[in-house]
Amino acid sequence: MEEVLLSLGHLPTKQNEKEAWYLNPFANESQASFKINKSLNYWYLFSEGIGGTNTDFMKKYLNASVNEVLVWAENQNFSSFHQQSISNQKAENLSKHYEIIEIKNVQHPALLEYLRERKVGNQTQFLDEIHYRMKDKNYFGIGFKNYSGGYEIRNKYSKICLGKKDISTIKNGSESLRIFEGFFDFLSFKNVENFLEKEPVDYLVLNSVSMISKIKNSLENYKNIELYFDNDEAGNRAVEMIKNENKNAEDCRVLYSDFKDLNDWMIHKNPSPERQVKQRRR
């Protein structure tokens, strides 16, 4: 696995005899969340809650099939590149190098300040404060719970997933649905919902655009679907996939078309949601 990453230009930020940590090779992140277990030759990406073998890695990296990956690997002349198999128990032990110590309402001053910086300080009713232990150290962060009981954890310095990666849903018995890529986008929308003269509906947060294949069957019963994805290639593909199968789906990114995502718009151009939305309607 280290050989593969090196060939792709990825170097570890820190390592020892047992493990190596890298910046996320699939996305731009400032904190190392990609870990290699050297003895198992197995990787785990904490920011997305996924992991696997070197073949699994290249399938995702190249967006290719197993056969295509093996052809690519043969052309690279790697010393060792084969479909690995490790026990489910070992994989589970690798992914769960953490312990949740405490779950409570968000009250730590540093987390409240972080939420204010992200312009969502008034939306704590959707969040928890999670204290956890990882690698023999204690940490805390903002937690957003997903459908499988895992938590998306955020603070000023970290972006990880504790537990199984999954979508999050907030249901109000509506026939309309709004879909967001990340939970900060959802919280940002809740801040401007009234000013956009939109009623509360059902909400779905992917927590990662890679989860989009999981939600196809969940959309069938909705009459209206609004999409609030990132303004990047992954967001474009996600919008296209959903609209191709759901003619009632609407791409709503025009609201923040000049920004990376909805929260980025809130942070940089919307210090006063009411004033900003009124200006856009003129």
C-alpha positions in Angstrom: 0.0 0.0 0.0 2.8 2.4 0.8 4.4 1.6 -2.6 1.1 2.4 -4.4 0.7 5.8 -2.5 4.3 6.8 -3.2 3.9 6.1 -6.9 0.9 8.4 -6.9 2.8 11.2 -5.2 1.4 10.8 -1.7 3.8 10.9 1.3 3.0 10.2 4.9 2.6 13.1 7.3 3.7 10.8 10.2 4.5 7.1 10.6 6.0 4.5 12.9 6.7 0.8 12.6 3.0 -0.2 12.7 1.1 2.5 10.9 1.4 5.6 8.6 -0.9 8.6 8.3 -1.6 10.5 5.1 -3.7 13.4 3.9 -6.9 12.2 2.3 -5.8 11.1 -1.2 -9.4 11.4 -2.5 -10.1 15.0 -1.5 -8.4 18.2 -0.3 -8.1 18.1 3.5 -5.7 19.8 5.9 -5.6 17.1 8.5 -4.3 13.6 8.0 -7.3 11.2 8.2 -6.0 8.3 5.9 -4.3 5.5 7.9 -2.4 2.5 6.7 -1.9 -0.6 9.0 1.5 -1.8 7.8 1.2 -5.3 9.1 -2.2 -5.9 7.4 -1.5 -3.7 4.4 -4.9 -2.3 5.0 -6.1 1.3 4.8 -8.8 3.2 6.5 -10.1 6.7 5.8 -11.5 8.2 9.0 -13.1 11.3 7.4 -15.4 9.0 5.3 -15.5 5.9 7.4 -14.3 3.5 4.6 -11.4 1.2 4.2 -10.0 -1.8 2.4 -7.2 -3.4 0.5 -4.9 -1.9 -2.1 -7.3 -3.1 -4.8 -10.2 -1.4 -3.0 -8.1 1.8 -2.8 -7.4 1.8 -6.6 -10.9 1.0 -7.5 -12.0 4.2 -5.8 -9.0 6.2 -6.8 -9.3 5.3 -10.5 -13.1 4.9 -10.5 -12.4 1.5 -12.2 -13.4 -2.2 -12.0 -11.2 -4.8 -10.3 -10.0 -6.1 -13.7 -9.1 -2.5 -14.8 -7.2 -2.0 -11.5 -5.2 -5.3 -12.0 -4.3 -4.3 -15.5 -3.1 -0.9 -14.2 -1.1 -2.5 -11.4 0.6 -5.0 -13.8 1.7 -2.1 -16.0 3.2 -0.3 -12.9 5.4 -3.4 -12.1 4.7 -3.3 -8.4 6.5 -5.8 -6.3 3.2 -7.0 -4.7 -0.3 -6.1 -5.8 -3.0 -8.7 -5.4 -6.5 -9.0 -4.1 -6.0 -9.3 -0.3 -8.2 -11.0 2.2 -8.3 -10.1 5.9 -10.7 -11.4 8.5 -13.8 -9.3 9.3 -12.6 -9.2 12.9 -9.3 -7.6 12.0 -11.0 -5.1 9.7 -13.4 -4.2 12.5 -10.7 -3.8 15.0 -8.7 -1.6 12.7 -11.7 0.7 12.0 -12.7 1.1 15.6 -9.7 2.6 17.2 -11.8 4.9 19.3 -14.1 5.0 22.3 -16.9 7.5 22.8 -16.7 8.8 26.4 -19.5 11.3 26.6 -22.4 12.6 24.5 -24.1 15.9 25.6 -25.6 19.1 24.4 -23.1 21.4 22.7 -21.7 23.7 25.3 -17.9 23.8 25.1 -16.9 27.4 24.3 -14.5 26.3 21.6 -17.2 24.4 19.7 -19.7 27.2 20.1 -17.2 29.6 18.7 -16.5 27.2 15.8 -20.2 27.1 15.0 -20.4 30.9 15.0 -17.5 31.1 12.6 -19.4 28.7 10.3 -22.5 31.0 10.7 -24.6 28.2 12.2 -24.3 28.9 15.9 -28.1 29.0 16.3 -28.6 25.4 15.0 -27.3 23.3 17.9 -30.6 21.5 18.3 -29.4 19.2 15.5 -26.0 18.5 17.0 -24.3 16.8 20.0 -21.0 17.4 21.8 -19.0 14.2 21.5 -16.0 13.4 23.8 -14.0 10.4 22.5 -10.7 8.7 22.9 -8.5 7.7 20.0 -4.8 6.6 19.9 -4.6 7.0 23.7 -5.6 10.6 23.5 -8.8 12.4 24.4 -10.7 14.6 21.9 -14.0 16.4 21.5 -16.0 17.7 18.7 -19.4 18.6 17.2 -21.3 15.4 16.4 -24.0 14.9 13.7 -25.6 11.5 14.1 -26.2 9.3 11.0 -28.8 6.5 10.3 -26.4 3.7 11.5 -25.7 5.4 14.8 -22.3 6.7 13.8 -21.3 10.3 14.1 -19.8 12.9 11.8 -17.3 14.7 14.0 -16.1 18.2 13.3 -14.1 20.8 15.1 -11.7 23.5 13.9 -8.9 21.0 13.4 -10.5 17.7 12.6 -13.0 16.0 10.2 -13.6 12.4 10.9 -16.4 9.8 11.2 -16.8 7.7 14.3 -18.6 4.4 13.6 -20.1 3.3 10.3 -20.4 5.9 7.6 -24.1 6.5 6.6 -26.6 9.1 5.6 -28.6 11.2 8.1 -32.3 12.0 7.8 -34.6 14.5 9.5 -38.3 13.6 8.7 -41.3 15.8 9.1 -43.9 13.6 7.2 -43.5 15.8 4.1 -44.0 14.9 0.4 -41.0 17.1 -0.4 -37.3 16.4 0.3 -34.1 18.5 0.4 -30.8 16.7 -0.1 -27.5 18.1 1.1 -23.9 16.8 0.7 -22.7 17.8 4.2 -24.4 18.7 7.5 -23.0 22.2 7.6 -24.9 22.8 4.3 -28.1 21.5 6.0 -27.5 23.8 9.0 -26.8 26.7 6.7 -30.1 26.2 4.8 -32.0 26.1 8.1 -30.7 29.6 8.8 -32.2 31.0 5.6 -35.2 28.7 5.2 -37.7 31.3 6.4 -36.1 34.1 4.4 -36.4 32.0 1.3 -40.1 31.6 2.2 -39.7 27.8 2.2 -41.6 25.5 4.5 -39.8 22.8 6.6 -39.9 19.5 4.7 -37.9 16.2 5.0 -34.2 16.5 4.9 -31.4 14.0 3.8 -27.7 14.6 4.4 -25.4 12.3 2.5 -22.3 13.0 4.8 -20.3 12.0 1.7 -21.2 12.2 -2.0 -20.0 8.6 -2.2 -23.2 7.6 -0.3 -25.4 8.7 -3.2 -26.0 5.1 -4.5 -27.5 4.2 -1.2 -30.5 6.7 -1.4 -32.0 5.8 -4.8 -34.9 3.8 -3.4 -35.5 6.5 -0.7 -36.6 9.1 -3.3 -39.5 7.3 -5.0 -42.2 8.5 -2.7 -41.4 12.2 -2.8 -43.2 14.6 -5.2 -40.5 17.3 -5.0 -36.8 17.0 -4.5 -34.4 19.9 -4.0 -30.7 19.3 -4.5 -28.1 21.4 -2.6 -24.7 19.8 -3.6 -21.2 21.2 -3.9 -20.2 23.2 -6.9 -17.5 20.7 -8.1 -17.3 17.8 -10.4 -18.5 15.3 -7.8 -21.5 17.6 -7.1 -22.3 17.8 -10.8 -22.2 14.1 -11.2 -24.5 13.6 -8.1 -27.0 16.1 -9.5 -27.0 14.4 -12.9 -27.5 10.9 -11.4 -30.5 12.0 -9.3 -32.1 14.1 -12.0 -31.8 11.3 -14.5 -33.9 9.0 -12.3 -36.1 11.6 -10.7 -37.8 14.1 -13.1 -39.1 16.0 -10.1 -35.6 16.8 -8.8 -34.4 20.4 -9.0 -30.8 21.6 -8.9 -30.9 24.5 -6.4 -27.2 25.5 -6.5 -28.0 28.8 -8.3 -28.4 30.3 -4.8 -24.7 29.9 -4.2 -23.3 29.4 -7.7 -20.2 31.5 -7.1 -19.1 29.5 -4.0 -17.9 26.1 -3.2 -21.0 25.1 -1.3 -23.9 26.5 0.7 -22.0 27.0 3.9 -19.2 28.7 2.0 -21.7 31.2 0.7 -23.1 31.7 4.3 -19.6 32.4 5.7 -18.4 34.8 3.0 -21.4 36.5 1.6 -24.3 36.2 4.0 -23.5 37.7 7.4 -27.1 38.8 7.6 -29.3 36.1 5.9 -32.4 38.3 5.6 -30.5 41.2 3.9 -28.6 38.9 1.5 -31.6 36.9 0.3 -33.6 40.1 -0.3 -30.7 41.5 -2.4 -30.7 38.4 -4.5 -34.4 38.7 -5.2 -34.1 42.2 -6.6 
